[in-house]
Amino acid sequence: MAQGISSATYYSWKAKFGGLDESQLKRLKELEGELGQYKRMYAELAHENYALKDLIEKNSRAVGTTFGGGVSDKDSGAARRRSQTR
């Protein structure tokens, strides 16, 4: 292609963005940027949540207590699920 892109790329972009006008493309780009911000915020909050849960779990073991009606994370399987997602 004359623009320095492959034919496949051109037709892929045309299929994806061909029916949009300039204002719609601009709005789409803004929304994609906003979605990226939300994804980063979620990842940060999820990381903090896991860290706080681990801290509570360690503190509860040190004190010899459990939270949630006497059922520890080990009994509920939550600790196992957390370790699998890391």
MODELLER restraints for C-alpha pairs under 7 A, 6 or more apart:
rsr = mdl.restraints
at = mdl.atoms
rsr.add(forms.Gaussian(group=physical.xy_distance, feature=features.Distance(at['CA:1:A'], at['CA:7:A']), mean=6.24, stdev=0.5))
rsr.add(forms.Gaussian(group=physical.xy_distance, feature=features.Distance(at['CA:60:A'], at['CA:66:A']), mean=5.77, stdev=0.5))
rsr.add(forms.Gaussian(group=physical.xy_distance, feature=features.Distance(at['CA:66:A'], at['CA:72:A']), mean=5.37, stdev=0.5))
rsr.add(forms.Gaussian(group=physical.xy_distance, feature=features.Distance(at['CA:73:A'], at['CA:79:A']), mean=5.42, stdev=0.5))
